[in-house]
């Protein structure tokens, strides 16, 4: 059994980075948790004080093509690709500033070095404290901890759905009865209140069927490959 995440399974493989993998020898079993990204700006930054929606951010970027900067936790990571996907859908061009990790990009946003970031769920407490302003979440559904924040899809970009996920894979040669048993046991474990609480602290508990999981991987692989190609993103 292999426990993998979207970074190892998809983003690294699109950039031919060591540690990425094609999944040719593995069969998807189920995801266990999915954590959307939160598109945030700094309300104390004069340049983003009036940016209160995705539409406002897009309008600002269109007014100054190639002049506004956004941050991410590193070149080619999920936050980078999420912003590039939004930029491509919205027809805007922004400057990418790669930091050494998501926490560093968050610090850069608070320090007013960049104007926007697709932040991990560590942003939620800062949003609730008023330190950051959430414009949208990257998942297909709203985040329970930020129920008033729309999804990017609701903000005008249908089909936008990017989240950090973790899940299980099994060797493709594994007999079907074993796969069925493992899938059943993982779902049962994920529904245990103590396990559910721990998983919930990392994101949204998400258990998919093998078919649903395979379809998700296929969709995201193509989508992220298109983003990488269109933005000419290279591993550094």
C-alpha positions in Angstrom: 0.0 0.0 0.0 1.2 3.5 -0.8 0.0 6.6 1.0 0.4 9.6 -1.3 -0.7 13.2 -1.7 -1.5 15.6 -4.6 2.0 17.1 -4.5 3.8 13.8 -4.9 1.2 12.2 -7.1 0.4 15.1 -9.5 2.3 18.3 -9.3 5.9 16.9 -9.1 5.2 14.5 -12.0 4.0 17.4 -14.2 7.4 19.1 -13.7 9.5 15.9 -13.9 10.8 16.5 -10.4 12.4 13.6 -8.5 9.8 12.2 -6.1 6.9 12.5 -8.5 5.5 9.4 -10.0 3.2 8.4 -12.8 1.0 5.9 -10.9 1.5 3.3 -13.7 2.1 0.5 -11.1 -0.5 1.6 -8.6 -4.3 1.6 -8.5 -6.3 4.3 -6.7 -8.0 3.0 -3.6 -9.5 6.1 -1.8 -8.7 9.6 -0.6 -9.1 10.2 3.1 -8.8 14.0 3.4 -9.1 17.0 1.1 -7.9 20.5 2.1 -8.8 23.4 -0.2 -6.7 26.5 -0.5 -7.9 29.9 0.5 -7.3 32.9 -1.8 -6.4 35.7 0.6 -5.2 39.3 0.5 -3.9 41.6 3.3 -6.6 44.1 4.2 -4.0 46.4 5.7 -2.1 46.7 2.5 -3.2 50.0 0.8 -2.9 48.2 -2.6 -5.5 45.6 -1.6 -7.6 47.5 0.9 -10.5 47.7 -1.6 -10.1 44.2 -3.0 -12.9 42.3 -1.4 -13.7 39.7 -4.1 -12.2 37.6 -6.9 -13.8 40.1 -9.3 -11.9 42.9 -7.6 -8.6 41.1 -7.8 -9.1 40.3 -11.5 -10.1 43.9 -12.2 -6.9 45.2 -10.4 -4.8 42.7 -12.4 -6.3 43.7 -15.7 -5.8 47.4 -14.9 -2.0 46.7 -14.4 -1.0 43.8 -16.6 2.0 42.0 -15.3 2.6 44.4 -12.5 0.8 42.8 -9.5 2.7 40.1 -7.6 1.3 37.0 -5.9 3.2 34.5 -3.7 3.3 30.7 -3.3 5.2 28.2 -1.3 7.5 27.4 -4.2 7.7 27.1 -8.0 5.3 24.5 -9.3 3.6 23.8 -6.0 -0.2 23.5 -5.7 -0.7 27.2 -4.7 1.3 28.3 -7.7 -0.7 26.2 -10.1 -4.0 27.3 -8.5 -3.2 31.0 -9.1 -1.9 30.2 -12.6 -5.2 28.4 -13.4 -7.2 31.3 -12.1 -5.0 33.7 -14.1 -5.5 31.7 -17.3 -9.3 31.4 -16.8 -9.6 35.2 -16.0 -7.2 36.3 -18.8 -4.8 38.1 -16.4 -1.1 38.1 -15.9 0.6 38.5 -12.5 4.1 38.1 -11.3 4.9 34.9 -9.4 7.1 35.2 -6.3 8.1 31.8 -5.0 8.9 31.5 -1.3 10.4 28.6 0.6 7.2 27.1 1.8 3.6 28.1 2.5 4.3 29.7 5.8 6.9 32.0 4.2 4.5 33.1 1.5 2.0 33.9 4.2 4.6 36.0 6.0 5.3 37.7 2.7 1.7 38.6 2.3 1.4 40.0 5.8 4.6 42.0 5.2 3.0 43.4 2.0 5.7 41.9 -0.3 3.0 40.3 -2.4 -0.7 41.1 -3.0 -2.4 37.7 -2.9 -1.7 34.1 -2.0 -3.6 30.8 -2.3 -3.0 29.9 1.3 -3.4 26.5 3.0 -5.9 26.1 5.9 -3.4 27.8 8.2 -5.0 31.0 6.8 -8.4 30.4 8.5 -7.4 31.6 12.0 -5.8 34.7 10.4 -9.0 35.3 8.4 -11.2 35.0 11.4 -8.8 37.4 13.3 -9.1 40.0 10.5 -5.4 39.7 9.6 -6.2 38.4 6.2 -9.2 38.8 3.9 -10.5 35.6 2.2 -11.8 36.2 -1.3 -12.6 32.5 -2.2 -11.8 28.9 -1.5 -10.4 26.7 -4.3 -12.6 23.6 -3.7 -15.9 22.9 -5.5 -17.8 23.3 -2.2 -17.5 26.0 0.5 -15.3 25.4 3.5 -17.3 24.6 6.7 -15.0 26.8 8.8 -15.5 29.8 6.4 -19.2 29.3 5.3 -19.6 32.9 4.0 -16.6 32.7 1.7 -17.6 31.7 -1.9 -15.8 29.2 -4.0 -13.8 30.4 -7.0 -16.4 28.6 -9.1 -19.2 30.6 -7.5 -17.1 33.8 -8.1 -17.4 33.3 -11.8 -15.1 30.5 -12.9 -17.2 27.3 -13.2 -15.3 24.0 -12.8 -12.5 25.5 -10.7 -11.7 22.8 -8.2 -8.2 22.4 -6.7 -7.5 21.0 -3.3 -4.6 19.3 -1.5 -5.6 15.7 -1.0 -4.0 12.6 0.5 -5.1 9.1 -0.2 -4.2 5.4 -0.6 -3.0 3.5 -3.6 -2.4 -0.3 -4.0 -0.2 -2.2 -6.5 -2.3 -2.9 -9.6 -1.8 -6.6 -9.2 -3.7 -6.7 -5.9 -6.7 -9.0 -6.1 -10.1 -7.3 -6.2 -11.4 -8.9 -3.0 -8.4 -7.5 -1.1 -9.0 -4.0 -2.6 -12.7 -4.2 -1.6 -11.8 -5.2 1.9 -9.2 -2.5 2.4 -11.5 0.2 0.9 -14.3 -0.9 3.3 -12.0 -0.9 6.3 -10.5 2.6 5.5 -14.0 4.1 5.1 -15.1 2.5 8.5 -12.0 3.9 10.2 -12.5 7.3 8.6 -16.0 7.4 10.1 -14.7 6.7 13.6 -15.3 9.9 15.6 -11.7 10.1 17.0 -10.2 9.5 13.5 -12.7 11.9 11.9 -11.8 14.6 14.3 -8.1 14.2 13.6 -8.7 14.1 9.8 -11.0 17.1 10.1 -8.3 19.2 11.7 -6.3 18.7 8.4 -9.1 19.5 6.1 -12.4 18.0 5.0 -12.8 14.2 5.4 -13.2 12.8 1.9 -13.5 9.1 1.0 -14.0 8.2 -2.6 -14.7 5.0 -4.4 -11.8 3.7 -6.5 -13.6 4.7 -9.7 -14.3 8.3 -8.4 -10.6 8.5 -7.2 -9.3 7.4 -10.6 -11.6 10.0 -12.4 -10.4 12.7 -10.0 -6.7 11.9 -10.7 -7.3 11.8 -14.5 -9.1 15.2 -14.5 -6.5 16.9 -12.3 -3.6 15.4 -14.2 -4.8 16.8 -17.5 -5.8 20.1 -15.9 -2.5 20.7 -14.1 -0.5 19.6 -17.2 -2.3 22.2 -19.3 -1.6 24.8 -16.7 2.1 24.0 -16.5 2.3 24.0 -20.3 0.4 27.2 -20.8 2.5 29.0 -18.1 5.8 27.4 -19.2 6.5 26.4 -15.6 9.8 24.7 -15.1 11.2 23.0 -12.1 13.9 24.9 -10.2 
